[in-house]
Amino acid sequence: MRKWKIPFVLFLLCLIYLVPDQGRKIQANAEADSDAPVDPPKVEEKFGAVPNGLSTDSDVAKREAESMSRKTLRASAEKFEFQAEVSRLMDILINSLYSNKDIFLRELISNASDALDKIRFLALTDKEVLGEGDNTKLEIQIKLDKEKKILSIRDRGVGMTKEDLRKNLGTIAKSGTSAFVEKMQTSGDLNLIGQFGVGFYSVYLVADYVEVISKHNDDKQYVWESKADGAFAISEDTWNEPLGRGTEIRLHLRDEAGEYLDELKLKELVKKYSEFINFPINLWASKEVEKEVPADEDESVDEEETSESTSSEEEGEEEDAEKAEDEKKPKTKTVKETTYEWELLNDMKAIWLRSPKEVTDEEYNKFYHSLAKDFSEDKPMAWSHFNAEGDVEFKAVLFIPPKAPHDLYESYYNTKQSNLKLYVRRVFISDEFNELLPKYLNFLMGLVDSDTLPLNVSREMLQQHSSLKTIKKKLIRKALDMIRKLAEEDPDETNDKEKRDVEESSDENEKKGQYAKFWNEFGKSIKLGIIEDATNRNRLAKLLRFETTKSDGKLTSLDQYISRMKSSQKDIFYITGASKEQLEKSPFLERLNKKDYEVIFFTDPVDEYLMQYLMDYEDKKFQNVSKEGLKLKDSKTKELKESFKGLTKWWKNTLASDNVEDVKISSRLADTPCVVVTSKYGWSAYMEKIMHSQTLSDASKQAYMRGKRVLEINPRHPIIKALRERVVTDPEDESVKLTAKLIYQTALMESGFDLSDPKDFASHIYSSVKSSLNISPDATVEEEEDEAEEPETETKAEEESASDESELKDEL
């Protein structure tokens, strides 16, 4: 007994010593778990950053669930207060700059792309920074959890240290964007490098709680978290899966932001905003696949019975043989199963980053259809792909669409439509940025990708950036060069017949007639450009096309017109009107046609405005042949003026009430007695009609713009000669005055003017007709004969009164 007593005492002493220690461990574990959430939600398996996903054990899943389910900042984390400017910035972003919630994804992908750009730049001098294995894959991954309403965006970029998280996501002065700009201004060597900037805070448009998990090569893995309530916390990450390197952002979405848990919505946003990001963007997407699984025995029996009942007696023996073979094989059935895999979203390559020599025509066509969302088979008429270098560097691709939008000119001055997409460092900024091209070139499709413009600023601030003026100037020049080249390559545009035949024989049929097609679709834009853009007026004038009296229905340029001008011709002749057919019969062209001068037809209403701005071209003045100033040599002009001096003076006095400034001898008429022309700087007859047809026109305010009218007479015409003789005989003869006034009104109407008193003109015509029919001027219209009046019928009251009297007599 004594020999067992000593060991028993030692056992009791050990037990007493161990019990308090174990209690302390239990208490420590309880304290350590005090921050853990109650009943953590289940985490989807294989939530990883590699294409096939990473399998996780139960401990990792539990730690991950703890991180993703927290709605309050961890008690053990180090707390910080946001800089005052950050809170103010978030308020500005949410309420003004970023009214569109969709852009939060653009900002996060942009930041991820910047981080990837930076690690790629560092790897140029130190390849070890990329690490090995999956860390070398520079990509962006998006994953969502519909049950927990979590959207995650991960990159394998440079990552952030604890200090980076505090500075970059807690202050503005030391943000990644500001630091990058300062570095670029001092050294100028770094390009496309950035981390998280101003745009990061737009996440709170859709999330009420955000976690930023980041791992830098020089530090441990940390978690930054905040509810945008003025504070944020940073703690060492010991519960999430190790990232290796890079950053993962987890957005705990608000209830009203549930649309961003839809895979189709995310695909649409990536396609819209980040399609041309340099790095692959993958989405963990669901997919239904068919799978062969073992069939139940009951189902197999049912299938056999069904096949037996539908079989015929003749095929019985064959089916028995097949059935015997089938019994040897295991029974299976096909079912649909939902699987998940990484889906690449930005498969469209950024062709503008490549050399134009490396891009094929087919690639340009496909890129145009993707850019314009045009699913027709029509190809763009032309394109221009170029890189601009110098103080402002940018890349651009411009396309001329095959057709003009139906509403291109309907509300030209009231719309702000633009078809040019603006990218900054391959990040889409806006497709409603109207400052890059003037309004008259808004029909062009394309994009501009600038490395000079700031990324994370508002559209209003971007409009005032000094680089925009330089970009706009270069874009206009390139656009006009592209249109000019389209004309030069069109075989129909050359006057050299041999060259035209060579081009046609060398398979240039696709380019044949392309500029005529362009002009029919967008010619009005060129004219509007001449009106609006004084700087490029001469360049635009070279692109003008029109028909002339010698063009045989084909389009002609000003250069071609000048090449056909007579040696003695100093002015470029043109005439405006409603249609070519009407102008061809105009009396203003009679003498010009006889002398073989070429005259331009302007039949578009905008041409009247155009010619008010296009005063000259290549030192040649423009002359409207329906206005004063037309000078054609005539050896007998002086003699004719003296001979008809009396008639012109008398006629001017006779038409004093019709606001005729003068009556002159004309040098432009051949077969017509007379025409009415206007002063050189006043409105033409066609312009008057255009202005009168305006809905809100005011005739009283337009009077000062009407050109003074001058009656030009043809001294060789028999009517004018006869009128001169009658005036010499009796200048006070009222019938002669009436004839002179009728001739003027007829000329006024033939010259394209509206008559101020059509009734008076009609009465003069009828009087002339009477005279030609030998009807007396005093003859009157035969009056209608009066018919005999019918006796008035008795009124109903009288009839009733007579009836009453008759009845009364009968009673008596």
ABEGO torsion letter per residue (X at the ends): XAAAAAAAAAAAAAAAAAAAAAAAAAAAAAAAAAABBBGBBBBBBGBBABAAEBBBBAAAAAAAAAAAABABBBAABBBBBBBAAAAAAAAAAAAAABABAAAAAAAAAAAAAAAAAAAAAAAAABAAAAEBEAAABBBBBBBBBAAAGBBBBBBABAEBBAAAAAAAAABAAABAAAAAAAAAAAAGABBGBBBBBAAAAAAAAABABBBBBBBBAABBBBBBBBAGAGBBBBBBBAABBBAGBEBBBBBBBBAAAAAAABAAAAAAAAAAAAAABABBBBBBBBBBBBBBBBBBAAAAAAAAAAAAAABBAAAAAAAAAAAAAAAABBBBBBBBBBBBBBBBABABBBAAABBAAABBAAAAAAAAAAAAGBABABBBABBBBBBBBEABBBBBBBBBBABBBAAAAABAAABABBABBBBBGGBBABAABAAABBAAAAABBEBBBBAABBABBBAAAAAABAAAAAAAAAAAAAAAAAAAAAAAABAAABABAAAAAAAAAAGAAAABGAAAAAAAAAAAAAAAAAAABAAAAAAAAAABBBBBAAAGGBBBBAAAAAAABBAABABBBBBBBABAAAAAABAAAAAAAAAGBBBBBBABAAAAAAAAABABBGGBBBBBAABBGBBBBBAAAAAAAAAAAAAAAAAAAAAAAAGBABBBBBAABAABABBBBBBAABBBAAAAAAAAABAABBAAAAAAABBBBBBBBBAABAAAAAAAAAAAABAABAAAAAAAAAAAAAAAAAAGBBBABAAAAAAAAAAAAAAAAGBBAABBBBBBBBBBBBBBBBBAAAAAAAAAAAAAAAAX
